[in-house]
């Protein structure tokens, strides 16, 4: 299969969108940008199309998918119950990086979208390309990140091409994404609204709108059954070489690199600007010190760049957990499997 990458320029984009819609309606996959990462889209109502997502990604079949919509009004057609809290959140945060877990309307979604659960995650992305596609097709698109399962999510069309070349027919190239990590997933079917995956929309932002929010569920084990949201159960966001977290301290990183070099190991370092003098064999900048939003935007690109090296080990600098920093540390923790280099500085 040839994979065509169509660059959105503002001229001739209607034709590019129409081609994407034709492919999707024909049961094919189309990658497209959102404000978080690139998604791998299929009609969420077609089991045959959705199964192609799992095959292309190598994704476990019990990992549910998020349904993307172009308007908030559509949610009433796809959810069995839309509580007042959901309406308030849609008004406050949509379009945007917030996925709402709701009771799924019976018989709407392909079984593989919900992974056998009676709930579904729905979001309305805040990106002109994503909204342009969704509003043209007028149907929900299941769209996990457009990468090989377990690898860092794609924040540029070339990342998608690297993982999906020959596996999907079409990529809508809308440039680099902005936020850089996946949406917040909020379970509204729980007794207390519960964050299952942290993202750019934080508990501190949600609580003034809907009251108390449980912000710690993402740390719990998903158990033996299907996880209620993507990113809860399996290893994610990992480059080829093993990743170890390390405190964002230049002296500590220099010492770690020295130890590793003494053992004959080559080191890639993912850290904010200013850490390039730590002595690592490769340095990939991820944001600015004390600025988790900039780290978020650069993180997956930096982790992916490590796969272009011969590094034996990757050191990834931790970041402040305020705001989106908690979501960044969630992703880094999963990439590293919770491993820290040496003693963690508390």
N, C-alpha and C positions, 0 to 999 in steps of 0.2 A: 504493500500500500504506500502510495506517495502521500506525504504530509505537506500541505500547502499552508504557508504562513502569510496571511493577508494583513498588511500594515494599514491601520486606520489613520487617514491623513486629513479628513474633512472634505476631501474631494473624491467622489465615487464611492463613499462609504455605504450608501443605500444598497448598491450592488453587492458589496461584501457582506452586509447583514443578510440580504436576501439569500445568498449562497449558504450562509450559516443556517438560516431557517429551513431551507430545502433539505439540507443534510440532516438536521435534527428531526424533522418530520418524517424523514426516510429511515429513522432508527439509528443514525450514526452519531458519533461523538464529536463535539466541538469544544475546544478550549477557549476561554475568554477571560479578560481581566476583571477583577473586582478591586475595591479599595484596599482589601486585605492581601490576598494572593490570587494567582490565576486558578480558575476552576475548570474542571473537566465535565462538561455538560452533556446530559442526555435527557430525553423526555421522562419525567418522573412518573408518568402513567404507564410506561411501556416496560414490562419486565425484560423483554429481549434487549432493548436498548440499555437498560440499567446494568444488566449482566455484563455488557461490554465494558462498562467502567471498571468493574471488579477484575476483569481479565486484563485490561490495559495496565492497570495499576499493580496487579498482583495483590489485591486488597483482601483481607479476611472477610468471609461472607457474613459474619455476625457483627460487622462494624457498620452502623447505620449511616445514612447519607442525609445531608441537609437539602431541603427543597428551596429553591430561589424563586422569588416572584417579582413582578415588575410594579405592582401596586398593592397597597395595604388592603384595598377592597377585596382582593382575591382570597384573602385568608379565610373568610367565611365559607368559601366553597370547599376548602381543603381541610378544615379543622371541624371536629364534631362539636366543640364548645370553645368559644372565644371569650374568655372572662374579661371583666372590666379592666383588670390589671394589664392584660395584653393590649387593649386599646390605648391605655395611657402610655404604655411603653412604645407602641408604634408611633403615636403622635410625637413623643419626645425624641426618639432615637432612629426612626426610619425615614428615609433610607440611611443605612449605617451598619456598623459591624456588630450587630446584636441578633443572635439567633434565639427564637422562642420555641421551647418544647411545649407542644399542645397535644391534646387528644386528636388523633387522626380521624378524619371522616371515613367511614367504612367504604371500601371498594373504589377509592380514588387512586391511591398510590400503588405502584408496583410493589409486591411483597419484599423485594430486595432493598427498597428504600428504607423501610422501617425495621428491617432485620428481624421480623417476627414480633415486634413490639406493637402496642396499641397507641403509641405516640409518634409524633413526627416533629423534626426541627424545621422551622421556616424562617427565612430572612429575606430582606429586600436590600440588595447591595447598593452602595453609594458610589457608582462609577458610571459615566455616560455610556461606555461600551456595553456593560452588563445590562443597564436599564434599556438601552436601545434594542438589544437582542431580546430581552424578556418581554418588552412591550410589543414588539413585532410578532413574536410567536404566540403570546397570550396564553401560555400554559406554563405550569411549574417545571423547572429544570432541576434535576438532581445534579449537584456539582461539588464533589469533594475537590481538594487541591489536585492540580494536574501534574502530579509527580509519581514516580515509582513509590509504592507504599513503603513507609519507614524512612524515606530520604527527606532532606530539607524541602519544604514547599517552594514552588516557583514564584518569584516576584518579577520575572521578566519573561517575554515570549521565548527567548533563546533557552531559558531554563526548561521550559515545556518541551521545546524541540529536542533538547538533549535527552530527555527521558521518554518522550512519546513519538519520536520519529519512526515512521513505519507502522505505528500502532493506531493512529487516528488520522482522519483525512484533513482536518482543518484547524487552524489556530487563528483567532482574531488577535492581532498584535496592537494593543492599546498603550504600549510603553510600560515603564516600570510602575509597579503598584506603590501606594503611598504608605499605608500603615505597616505592611510587611509581615504581620502574623495574623493567624486566623481569628475569626469573630469570637466574641464572648457567647457562650451557650448558657441560657438561663432556663431552668426547668420550672414551668408554671403549673405543672401537675402535682408538685410536691406540696405538703402542708404549708411550708414556708418557701417562697421562691428561692431556688438554689442554683448557684453558679456551678455548672458541671465542667466548664472549660473557661479559664480566664482569658480576657482579651482587652481591647481598648476601652470598652465600656465597663467600668469598675463598679463594685458594690457601692462605693461612695457616691457615684453618679446615679445609680438606680434607686437608692433608698429615699431621696427626696421626692421621687415620683410615686413609688409604690409602698414605701415603708420597709420594714426589716427584710433583709436578704441574707441567706446562708451563703457565705463566701468561701467555705472551706471544703466543699464536697469534692473538688477536683483532686484532692490529695488522697481520697479514699480508694480502696481497691474496687475494681469494677465487678469482681466476682467471676463465677464460672459462666454466667449467662451473657447474653448480648449486652454490651455497654449502652447506656441511654444516650450517649453523645459521642461523636468522633473524638479521638485523642485521649480516651480514658484508660484503655486496656492494653494497648500494644506499644512497643518501642516506636518512637517517631523522631523525625527531624535529624537523623544521624548521617553524617558523612561516612566514608569508608573506614578511615582510621579511627581508633577509639578516642573519645572525647573525655577530658577531665576538666572539671571546674577549678578555678583558682581565684583567690582574692584579687581585686583590682589594685594591686600594690606593685610598683615597678621593681622594688628590691626583691620582693618575694618571687616575682616572675623570673627575674634574672637568675636567682638562686635555683629555681626549678629547672630552667633551661640548662644551666651549668651542670646540674646533676644528671639530666637526661643525656647531654652531650658526653659526659664522662662514661656513660653506659653505652655509648655508640649509637644513640637513637637520634633521629632527625625530628625536629619539632616545628609544627605550624602553630601560630598564635593568632587567636581571634580576640581582639580587644579594641577599646576606643582609641581614637587618635592620641598620640603622645606616648604610646607603648612600643613604637617601632624600634627603640634602642634597647629592647630587652634581650637581644641576642638570638632570637629564634631564627631558624633557617628560612621560614616564610612568615610574613606578618600580613594579616588581612584586617583592615580597619572596619570596626563596627561601631559607628556613631561617635559621640563625644562623651567625655567623662561627666558623670552626674546628670546625663540627659537620656533617660530610658526610651523616650520616643524616637530619638535618632538611632539608638541601638536597635530598636525594633525594626526600623525601616531597612537597616543594613544587614541584620543578623543572618538570614537565610542565604543571601548572596555571598557573605563571607564564609559560611559553612560549606556552601557548594564549591567555592573556590579552592577549598582544601583538597578536594578530590582531584584537582589538577596538579597536585604535588606528589612527592614520594615520602611524605611525612609518615613516621611510625606512630606518632601520637599528636593529638591536638589539645592545646591548652585554651580554654575559653574563659575569659574574665567575667566574673559575676557583675551584676549591676544592682543599683538601688532598687528596692522592691516597692517604692512608692508609685502610685498610679499604674501605668501600663508596665512598669518594671516587674510587677508580680507575674504578669503573663509572660514576659521575656524570661524570667527565671524558671517558670513552669516549662517552657520550651527547651531551655538550656539543660534543665534537670533531666528531661526525657532524652535529650540527645546524648547526655553523659551517663544515662542509667543511674543517676544519683551519685556518681563518683566524684570525689574531690581529690586534688593532688596533694598528698601529704596531709598535714594537719590543717583543718579549716580554722581560719581566724574569725573568732566570734565577735 
